[in-house]
Amino acid sequence: MFDWDDLKAFLAVARGGSTLAAAKALGVNQTTVARRIEGLEADLGLRLFDRGQTGSRLTEAGRDLMAEAEKVERASETFGARAQAHRRGLAGAIRLTATEIVANNSLMPALAEFRKLYPEVQVDLVISDKALDIQGGEADVAIRSGQVLPPSDLIARKLHDYDFALYCSRDYARRRGAPARLDDLKDHDLIGGEAELADWAGMVWMFRQAGGKAPAARSNTMGNLFHAVRAGLGIAPLATLLGDVSRELVRCSDTIAEAAGSSWIVTRRELKDTPRMRAFLDFLTPYFQQQMRELEARAKLMRERAADNDGDAAELDASA
């Protein structure tokens, strides 16, 4: 069985072109490198280099084995990095849960950036609009949204506040018109919710304004609700950070005070100070908050542009 130090000497000579260059790269003397190459060739029963006045050139066998030696080198580096990560307490898995709409719109780019910084931490994402039991161990950390967090022993960091308003698609507005007043909702198709979404304050408020009319369609997740509105199925309450920045949607109301909510990142008390969870929380919190600020700025710009366009249209109608 050959020694890893012999393989390092082999790679150094192959890359440097001579035992002298390899010795400098490895920080050992030239005799040691030459002895290791000779030992490796003896163990393999192969000549790996053609030696000459100008240095050492790989033989056909040497060229073929070079790629395999580089694989061993990478495996050794990975092994060392993982061992170091375990010493620091960073290596391991984090089970994260979030709703579909948060995961797809906010978390995916954040997780990609976190992975670049902490490749030894594996983040397993569980997408569910049902709140998993963090205290019971169904997940380690969660992004929770709502008007309040229920009392618990979980540790929470607030991420952002959200507003909601009613929206329809531009196609729906062309076909049916957008409601000019809340009283008009009774004459429009409304998309309702199922399960927990049916009892959400924004949904309850919309149907109360419409006099309790029956929904034209139903969705059981916020992600599906967004796509249903965008597809033209009807009107529904959506987060302004998503609705206002979408060119495919038309806003149909002011913000809904009853529906205003917030989001938090929550985890168990005994996990919050573990190195990998601390790294994750310290990365995700400011990343998510910056992302929300950028979305807010875009939404504000889109609202201003929409108001300018409405003003221009009104002037044209008046002049006509």
C-alpha positions, 0 to 999 in steps of 0.5 A: 500500500502506498503512502499519501506522502508519496502521492504528494511527491508524485503530484508535486513533481508532475506539476513542477517538472522536476524533483527540485521544484517539487522539493521547494513546493513541499518544503523538503529536500530534493533527496527526500522527493527523489526517494519517495518517487522511487519508492512509489514506482517500486510499490506500483511496479511502474515507471511514472517519470522519464528523467532527463537533463531538463527535468522529469516528464510523466510517462503514459502510465504517470499521465493516466494515474495523475487524475486518480492521484488528484482525486485522492488529493481532493478527498484528503482536503475534504476529509481535513476540512470536514474534520476541522469543521467538526472541531469547530462544531459547524459540521452537520445538518439543519432542518429548516421549514418554511411555507412554499411562498417564503421558500421559493421567493426568499429562502432559495437565494439565501441558502445558496449564499449560505452554502458558499460560506458554510459548505460543511453545514447541510440545510434540509428544507421542508416546505409546508404551510402547516406549522411543524412542531419545532419543540417536538423535533419535527424541524430545527428552525422555522420561518413563521408568519402571522399576526402574533407568535403563539406562546412557547419556549422557542427562541424567536428573531423578528424578520419583517412586517408585512402588509396585505391588499386585494389584487387581481390579474391584468387579464381579469381586470380587462375582462371584468374590470377592477373593483372601484369600491369595496362594495363592488366585490360582491359582483366579482369572482373571489378566491377563497381559502381552505383549511387554515387559510380560510380562517386567515384574517385577510380572507375573512375581511375580504368575504365580509366586504363582499357580503359573504358571497361564495368563493369562485375558487379556493386555495390552501396555500399562500403560494397557490393563492398568488398563482391563482390570482396571477392566472386570472381566477379572481381577486384575493388578498396578497402580500404587497411586497409580492403584489405591488412588484408584479407587472401582471397584477392590479391592486384593488384596495388599500392595505388591509389593517386586519391582515397586517402580519410579521415573520420570525425565525424560530428555533429551540433554546438548546439549539440557538448557541450551537455553532452551526445554528448560530452561524445560520441565524446570524447569516439568514436574519440580516440577509432576509431583512435586506432582501425585504428592504429591497423588495419594499423599495421596488414595491414603492417605486411600482406604486408611484409609477402606477399612480403617475400612470393613473394620473396621466389617464385621468388628465387625458379623460378630462381633456377628451 
